[in-house]
């Protein structure tokens, strides 16, 4: 049996000293990866919208 695929790609990210601990204090060590994925997804969507807006104004 085993776990179903997660449909994610593993990527190593180097965090500045202390940032991992700060994240852990906010969301807990077991939720660090989910928190980082969530923040990255929101930021990418925000930047894509900004790019779309910039392209529409040309």
PDB file of N, CA, C and O in Angstrom:
ATOM      1  N   UNK A   1       0.833  -1.180   0.000  1.00  0.00           N
ATOM      2  CA  UNK A   1       0.000   0.000   0.000  1.00  0.00           C
ATOM      3  C   UNK A   1       0.870   1.231   0.000  1.00  0.00           C
ATOM      4  O   UNK A   1       1.528   1.467  -1.013  1.00  0.00           O
ATOM      5  N   UNK A   2       0.934   2.010   1.000  1.00  0.00           N
ATOM      6  CA  UNK A   2       1.740   3.222   1.000  1.00  0.00           C
ATOM      7  C   UNK A   2       0.885   4.467   0.865  1.00  0.00           C
ATOM      8  O   UNK A   2      -0.333   4.410   0.701  1.00  0.00           O
ATOM      9  N   UNK A   3       1.569   5.580   0.942  1.00  0.00           N
ATOM     10  CA  UNK A   3       0.875   6.870   0.867  1.00  0.00           C
ATOM     11  C   UNK A   3       0.602   7.241  -0.575  1.00  0.00           C
ATOM     12  O   UNK A   3       1.370   6.883  -1.468  1.00  0.00           O
ATOM     13  N   UNK A   4      -0.490   7.957  -0.810  1.00  0.00           N
ATOM     14  CA  UNK A   4      -0.759   8.443  -2.168  1.00  0.00           C
ATOM     15  C   UNK A   4       0.245   9.529  -2.527  1.00  0.00           C
ATOM     16  O   UNK A   4       0.787  10.181  -1.634  1.00  0.00           O
ATOM     17  N   UNK A   5       0.502   9.737  -3.812  1.00  0.00           N
ATOM     18  CA  UNK A   5       1.433  10.794  -4.207  1.00  0.00           C
ATOM     19  C   UNK A   5       0.932  12.163  -3.765  1.00  0.00           C
ATOM     20  O   UNK A   5      -0.272  12.423  -3.765  1.00  0.00           O
ATOM     21  N   UNK A   6       1.858  13.031  -3.391  1.00  0.00           N
ATOM     22  CA  UNK A   6       1.495  14.347  -2.881  1.00  0.00           C
ATOM     23  C   UNK A   6       1.426  15.409  -3.975  1.00  0.00           C
ATOM     24  O   UNK A   6       0.991  16.533  -3.726  1.00  0.00           O
ATOM     25  N   UNK A   7       1.855  15.055  -5.180  1.00  0.00           N
ATOM     26  CA  UNK A   7       1.866  16.000  -6.297  1.00  0.00           C
ATOM     27  C   UNK A   7       2.659  17.258  -5.976  1.00  0.00           C
ATOM     28  O   UNK A   7       2.241  18.371  -6.292  1.00  0.00           O
ATOM     29  N   UNK A   8       3.803  17.062  -5.346  1.00  0.00           N
ATOM     30  CA  UNK A   8       4.708  18.154  -5.046  1.00  0.00           C
ATOM     31  C   UNK A   8       6.113  17.760  -5.471  1.00  0.00           C
ATOM     32  O   UNK A   8       6.431  16.574  -5.566  1.00  0.00           O
ATOM     33  N   UNK A   9       6.948  18.753  -5.725  1.00  0.00           N
ATOM     34  CA  UNK A   9       8.339  18.524  -6.065  1.00  0.00           C
ATOM     35  C   UNK A   9       9.174  18.999  -4.892  1.00  0.00           C
ATOM     36  O   UNK A   9       8.980  20.106  -4.391  1.00  0.00           O
ATOM     37  N   UNK A  10      10.092  18.173  -4.460  1.00  0.00           N
ATOM     38  CA  UNK A  10      10.958  18.525  -3.345  1.00  0.00           C
ATOM     39  C   UNK A  10      11.994  19.555  -3.793  1.00  0.00           C
ATOM     40  O   UNK A  10      12.630  19.400  -4.836  1.00  0.00           O
ATOM     41  N   UNK A  11      12.155  20.607  -2.991  1.00  0.00           N
ATOM     42  CA  UNK A  11      13.129  21.656  -3.265  1.00  0.00           C
ATOM     43  C   UNK A  11      13.795  22.054  -1.955  1.00  0.00           C
ATOM     44  O   UNK A  11      13.115  22.322  -0.965  1.00  0.00           O
ATOM     45  N   UNK A  12      15.105  22.093  -1.948  1.00  0.00           N
ATOM     46  CA  UNK A  12      15.829  22.548  -0.762  1.00  0.00           C
ATOM     47  C   UNK A  12      15.952  24.062  -0.804  1.00  0.00           C
ATOM     48  O   UNK A  12      16.300  24.640  -1.833  1.00  0.00           O
ATOM     49  N   UNK A  13      15.663  24.695   0.320  1.00  0.00           N
ATOM     50  CA  UNK A  13      15.745  26.148   0.427  1.00  0.00           C
ATOM     51  C   UNK A  13      16.604  26.485   1.643  1.00  0.00           C
ATOM     52  O   UNK A  13      16.405  25.934   2.725  1.00  0.00           O
ATOM     53  N   UNK A  14      17.543  27.379   1.457  1.00  0.00           N
ATOM     54  CA  UNK A  14      18.371  27.829   2.576  1.00  0.00           C
ATOM     55  C   UNK A  14      17.735  29.072   3.179  1.00  0.00           C
ATOM     56  O   UNK A  14      17.539  30.079   2.498  1.00  0.00           O
ATOM     57  N   UNK A  15      17.418  28.987   4.457  1.00  0.00           N
ATOM     58  CA  UNK A  15      16.792  30.103   5.164  1.00  0.00           C
ATOM     59  C   UNK A  15      17.855  30.877   5.929  1.00  0.00           C
ATOM     60  O   UNK A  15      18.810  30.286   6.433  1.00  0.00           O
ATOM     61  N   UNK A  16      17.699  32.177   6.020  1.00  0.00           N
ATOM     62  CA  UNK A  16      18.633  32.969   6.837  1.00  0.00           C
ATOM     63  C   UNK A  16      18.614  32.470   8.283  1.00  0.00           C
ATOM     64  O   UNK A  16      17.608  31.947   8.762  1.00  0.00           O
ATOM     65  N   UNK A  17      19.729  32.641   8.954  1.00  0.00           N
ATOM     66  CA  UNK A  17      19.866  32.220  10.346  1.00  0.00           C
ATOM     67  C   UNK A  17      18.711  32.766  11.183  1.00  0.00           C
ATOM     68  O   UNK A  17      18.438  33.967  11.165  1.00  0.00           O
ATOM     69  N   UNK A  18      18.048  31.899  11.899  1.00  0.00           N
ATOM     70  CA  UNK A  18      16.972  32.304  12.791  1.00  0.00           C
ATOM     71  C   UNK A  18      15.581  32.307  12.180  1.00  0.00           C
ATOM     72  O   UNK A  18      14.596  32.285  12.918  1.00  0.00           O
ATOM     73  N   UNK A  19      15.466  32.334  10.852  1.00  0.00           N
ATOM     74  CA  UNK A  19      14.136  32.411  10.238  1.00  0.00           C
ATOM     75  C   UNK A  19      13.336  31.129  10.478  1.00  0.00           C
ATOM     76  O   UNK A  19      12.134  31.188  10.737  1.00  0.00           O
ATOM     77  N   UNK A  20      13.990  29.984  10.392  1.00  0.00           N
ATOM     78  CA  UNK A  20      13.287  28.728  10.660  1.00  0.00           C
ATOM     79  C   UNK A  20      12.698  28.703  12.063  1.00  0.00           C
ATOM     80  O   UNK A  20      11.561  28.272  12.258  1.00  0.00           O
ATOM     81  N   UNK A  21      13.467  29.161  13.031  1.00  0.00           N
ATOM     82  CA  UNK A  21      12.969  29.220  14.405  1.00  0.00           C
ATOM     83  C   UNK A  21      11.809  30.175  14.564  1.00  0.00           C
ATOM     84  O   UNK A  21      10.869  29.899  15.309  1.00  0.00           O
ATOM     85  N   UNK A  22      11.870  31.296  13.867  1.00  0.00           N
ATOM     86  CA  UNK A  22      10.768  32.263  13.930  1.00  0.00           C
ATOM     87  C   UNK A  22       9.490  31.660  13.353  1.00  0.00           C
ATOM     88  O   UNK A  22       8.406  31.836  13.907  1.00  0.00           O
ATOM     89  N   UNK A  23       9.628  30.948  12.236  1.00  0.00           N
ATOM     90  CA  UNK A  23       8.461  30.289  11.623  1.00  0.00           C
ATOM     91  C   UNK A  23       7.913  29.244  12.575  1.00  0.00           C
ATOM     92  O   UNK A  23       6.701  29.153  12.774  1.00  0.00           O
ATOM     93  N   UNK A  24       8.809  28.446  13.171  1.00  0.00           N
ATOM     94  CA  UNK A  24       8.381  27.398  14.096  1.00  0.00           C
ATOM     95  C   UNK A  24       7.615  27.971  15.282  1.00  0.00           C
ATOM     96  O   UNK A  24       6.651  27.365  15.749  1.00  0.00           O
ATOM     97  N   UNK A  25       8.034  29.125  15.766  1.00  0.00           N
ATOM     98  CA  UNK A  25       7.320  29.752  16.888  1.00  0.00           C
ATOM     99  C   UNK A  25       5.914  30.172  16.479  1.00  0.00           C
ATOM    100  O   UNK A  25       4.993  30.151  17.295  1.00  0.00           O
ATOM    101  N   UNK A  26       5.749  30.551  15.217  1.00  0.00           N
ATOM    102  CA  UNK A  26       4.434  30.975  14.728  1.00  0.00           C
ATOM    103  C   UNK A  26       3.502  29.803  14.477  1.00  0.00           C
ATOM    104  O   UNK A  26       2.339  29.833  14.879  1.00  0.00           O
ATOM    105  N   UNK A  27       4.015  28.757  13.805  1.00  0.00           N
ATOM    106  CA  UNK A  27       3.129  27.686  13.328  1.00  0.00           C
ATOM    107  C   UNK A  27       3.486  26.309  13.852  1.00  0.00           C
ATOM    108  O   UNK A  27       2.725  25.365  13.641  1.00  0.00           O
ATOM    109  N   UNK A  28       4.615  26.159  14.526  1.00  0.00           N
ATOM    110  CA  UNK A  28       5.051  24.854  15.018  1.00  0.00           C
ATOM    111  C   UNK A  28       5.946  24.151  14.006  1.00  0.00           C
ATOM    112  O   UNK A  28       5.783  24.319  12.798  1.00  0.00           O
ATOM    113  N   UNK A  29       6.878  23.378  14.500  1.00  0.00           N
ATOM    114  CA  UNK A  29       7.871  22.703  13.641  1.00  0.00           C
ATOM    115  C   UNK A  29       7.208  21.796  12.613  1.00  0.00           C
ATOM    116  O   UNK A  29       7.666  21.718  11.473  1.00  0.00           O
ATOM    117  N   UNK A  30       6.150  21.118  12.995  1.00  0.00           N
ATOM    118  CA  UNK A  30       5.500  20.169  12.087  1.00  0.00           C
ATOM    119  C   UNK A  30       4.731  20.858  10.965  1.00  0.00           C
ATOM    120  O   UNK A  30       4.330  20.200  10.006  1.00  0.00           O
ATOM    121  N   UNK A  31       4.517  22.164  11.063  1.00  0.00           N
ATOM    122  CA  UNK A  31       3.753  22.904  10.051  1.00  0.00           C
ATOM    123  C   UNK A  31       4.624  23.846   9.215  1.00  0.00           C
ATOM    124  O   UNK A  31       4.108  24.609   8.399  1.00  0.00           O
ATOM    125  N   UNK A  32       5.947  23.794   9.420  1.00  0.00           N
ATOM    126  CA  UNK A  32       6.848  24.727   8.722  1.00  0.00           C
ATOM    127  C   UNK A  32       6.712  24.617   7.210  1.00  0.00           C
ATOM    128  O   UNK A  32       6.534  25.631   6.535  1.00  0.00           O
ATOM    129  N   UNK A  33       6.791  23.420   6.670  1.00  0.00           N
ATOM    130  CA  UNK A  33       6.740  23.241   5.208  1.00  0.00           C
ATOM    131  C   UNK A  33       5.408  23.733   4.641  1.00  0.00           C
ATOM    132  O   UNK A  33       5.380  24.409   3.613  1.00  0.00           O
ATOM    133  N   UNK A  34       4.313  23.396   5.309  1.00  0.00           N
ATOM    134  CA  UNK A  34       2.995  23.836   4.830  1.00  0.00           C
ATOM    135  C   UNK A  34       2.897  25.358   4.860  1.00  0.00           C
ATOM    136  O   UNK A  34       2.325  25.964   3.953  1.00  0.00           O
ATOM    137  N   UNK A  35       3.449  25.972   5.892  1.00  0.00           N
ATOM    138  CA  UNK A  35       3.437  27.432   6.000  1.00  0.00           C
ATOM    139  C   UNK A  35       4.228  28.064   4.855  1.00  0.00           C
ATOM    140  O   UNK A  35       3.766  29.015   4.225  1.00  0.00           O
ATOM    141  N   UNK A  36       5.411  27.535   4.595  1.00  0.00           N
ATOM    142  CA  UNK A  36       6.252  28.081   3.519  1.00  0.00           C
ATOM    143  C   UNK A  36       5.566  27.908   2.172  1.00  0.00           C
ATOM    144  O   UNK A  36       5.583  28.829   1.355  1.00  0.00           O
ATOM    145  N   UNK A  37       4.958  26.742   1.920  1.00  0.00           N
ATOM    146  CA  UNK A  37       4.225  26.535   0.662  1.00  0.00           C
ATOM    147  C   UNK A  37       3.100  27.545   0.518  1.00  0.00           C
ATOM    148  O   UNK A  37       2.906  28.112  -0.558  1.00  0.00           O
ATOM    149  N   UNK A  38       2.359  27.775   1.594  1.00  0.00           N
ATOM    150  CA  UNK A  38       1.228  28.702   1.559  1.00  0.00           C
ATOM    151  C   UNK A  38       1.690  30.126   1.259  1.00  0.00           C
ATOM    152  O   UNK A  38       1.103  30.811   0.420  1.00  0.00           O
ATOM    153  N   UNK A  39       2.734  30.564   1.942  1.00  0.00           N
ATOM    154  CA  UNK A  39       3.249  31.917   1.734  1.00  0.00           C
ATOM    155  C   UNK A  39       3.767  32.078   0.304  1.00  0.00           C
ATOM    156  O   UNK A  39       3.504  33.092  -0.342  1.00  0.00           O
ATOM    157  N   UNK A  40       4.492  31.095  -0.184  1.00  0.00           N
ATOM    158  CA  UNK A  40       5.019  31.170  -1.549  1.00  0.00           C
ATOM    159  C   UNK A  40       3.902  31.194  -2.579  1.00  0.00           C
ATOM    160  O   UNK A  40       3.967  31.953  -3.546  1.00  0.00           O
ATOM    161  N   UNK A  41       2.893  30.384  -2.385  1.00  0.00           N
ATOM    162  CA  UNK A  41       1.773  30.351  -3.326  1.00  0.00           C
ATOM    163  C   UNK A  41       1.086  31.714  -3.396  1.00  0.00           C
ATOM    164  O   UNK A  41       0.796  32.211  -4.485  1.00  0.00           O
ATOM    165  N   UNK A  42       0.826  32.319  -2.230  1.00  0.00           N
ATOM    166  CA  UNK A  42       0.191  33.648  -2.201  1.00  0.00           C
ATOM    167  C   UNK A  42       1.065  34.696  -2.877  1.00  0.00           C
ATOM    168  O   UNK A  42       0.562  35.541  -3.618  1.00  0.00           O
ATOM    169  N   UNK A  43       2.368  34.646  -2.625  1.00  0.00           N
ATOM    170  CA  UNK A  43       3.260  35.649  -3.200  1.00  0.00           C
ATOM    171  C   UNK A  43       3.374  35.490  -4.715  1.00  0.00           C
ATOM    172  O   UNK A  43       3.387  36.483  -5.442  1.00  0.00           O
ATOM    173  N   UNK A  44       3.455  34.264  -5.188  1.00  0.00           N
ATOM    174  CA  UNK A  44       3.516  34.038  -6.636  1.00  0.00           C
ATOM    175  C   UNK A  44       2.230  34.534  -7.292  1.00  0.00           C
ATOM    176  O   UNK A  44       2.285  35.189  -8.333  1.00  0.00           O
ATOM    177  N   UNK A  45       1.080  34.233  -6.703  1.00  0.00           N
ATOM    178  CA  UNK A  45      -0.190  34.709  -7.254  1.00  0.00           C
ATOM    179  C   UNK A  45      -0.236  36.233  -7.272  1.00  0.00           C
ATOM    180  O   UNK A  45      -0.708  36.827  -8.242  1.00  0.00           O
ATOM    181  N   UNK A  46       0.254  36.874  -6.201  1.00  0.00           N
ATOM    182  CA  UNK A  46       0.272  38.338  -6.129  1.00  0.00           C
ATOM    183  C   UNK A  46       1.144  38.922  -7.244  1.00  0.00           C
ATOM    184  O   UNK A  46       0.747  39.875  -7.915  1.00  0.00           O
ATOM    185  N   UNK A  47       2.323  38.350  -7.433  1.00  0.00           N
ATOM    186  CA  UNK A  47       3.229  38.845  -8.472  1.00  0.00           C
ATOM    187  C   UNK A  47       2.679  38.595  -9.869  1.00  0.00           C
ATOM    188  O   UNK A  47       2.852  39.417 -10.769  1.00  0.00           O
ATOM    189  N   UNK A  48       2.015  37.454 -10.045  1.00  0.00           N
ATOM    190  CA  UNK A  48       1.391  37.184 -11.351  1.00  0.00           C
ATOM    191  C   UNK A  48       0.309  38.211 -11.649  1.00  0.00           C
ATOM    192  O   UNK A  48       0.201  38.681 -12.782  1.00  0.00           O
ATOM    193  N   UNK A  49      -0.488  38.565 -10.655  1.00  0.00           N
ATOM    194  CA  UNK A  49      -1.531  39.585 -10.851  1.00  0.00           C
ATOM    195  C   UNK A  49      -0.915  40.928 -11.196  1.00  0.00           C
ATOM    196  O   UNK A  49      -1.411  41.636 -12.073  1.00  0.00           O
ATOM    197  N   UNK A  50       0.166  41.281 -10.511  1.00  0.00           N
ATOM    198  CA  UNK A  50       0.859  42.537 -10.811  1.00  0.00           C
ATOM    199  C   UNK A  50       1.379  42.522 -12.244  1.00  0.00           C
ATOM    200  O   UNK A  50       1.295  43.525 -12.953  1.00  0.00           O
ATOM    201  N   UNK A  51       1.912  41.389 -12.661  1.00  0.00           N
ATOM    202  CA  UNK A  51       2.407  41.260 -14.023  1.00  0.00           C
ATOM    203  C   UNK A  51       1.280  41.368 -15.032  1.00  0.00           C
ATOM    204  O   UNK A  51       1.444  42.005 -16.072  1.00  0.00           O
ATOM    205  N   UNK A  52       0.143  40.760 -14.746  1.00  0.00           N
ATOM    206  CA  UNK A  52      -1.014  40.855 -15.620  1.00  0.00           C
ATOM    207  C   UNK A  52      -1.494  42.307 -15.730  1.00  0.00           C
ATOM    208  O   UNK A  52      -1.837  42.769 -16.818  1.00  0.00           O
ATOM    209  N   UNK A  53      -1.515  43.012 -14.614  1.00  0.00           N
ATOM    210  CA  UNK A  53      -1.948  44.405 -14.604  1.00  0.00           C
ATOM    211  C   UNK A  53      -0.978  45.271 -15.409  1.00  0.00           C
ATOM    212  O   UNK A  53      -1.400  46.160 -16.148  1.00  0.00           O
ATOM    213  N   UNK A  54       0.309  45.009 -15.264  1.00  0.00           N
ATOM    214  CA  UNK A  54       1.312  45.781 -16.005  1.00  0.00           C
ATOM    215  C   UNK A  54       1.177  45.529 -17.508  1.00  0.00           C
ATOM    216  O   UNK A  54       1.320  46.452 -18.310  1.00  0.00           O
ATOM    217  N   UNK A  55       0.903  44.288 -17.883  1.00  0.00           N
ATOM    218  CA  UNK A  55       0.754  43.952 -19.291  1.00  0.00           C
ATOM    219  C   UNK A  55      -0.512  44.572 -19.876  1.00  0.00           C
ATOM    220  O   UNK A  55      -0.520  44.940 -21.050  1.00  0.00           O
ATOM    221  N   UNK A  56      -1.574  44.697 -19.096  1.00  0.00           N
ATOM    222  CA  UNK A  56      -2.821  45.270 -19.582  1.00  0.00           C
ATOM    223  C   UNK A  56      -2.710  46.778 -19.773  1.00  0.00           C
ATOM    224  O   UNK A  56      -3.428  47.351 -20.591  1.00  0.00           O
ATOM    225  N   UNK A  57      -1.827  47.418 -19.035  1.00  0.00           N
ATOM    226  CA  UNK A  57      -1.710  48.867 -19.141  1.00  0.00           C
ATOM    227  C   UNK A  57      -0.785  49.295 -20.283  1.00  0.00           C
ATOM    228  O   UNK A  57      -0.615  50.490 -20.524  1.00  0.00           O
ATOM    229  N   UNK A  58      -0.203  48.354 -20.968  1.00  0.00           N
ATOM    230  CA  UNK A  58       0.694  48.686 -22.099  1.00  0.00           C
ATOM    231  C   UNK A  58      -0.066  48.920 -23.357  1.00  0.00           C
ATOM    232  O   UNK A  58       0.531  49.208 -24.395  1.00  0.00           O
TER     233      UNK A  58
END
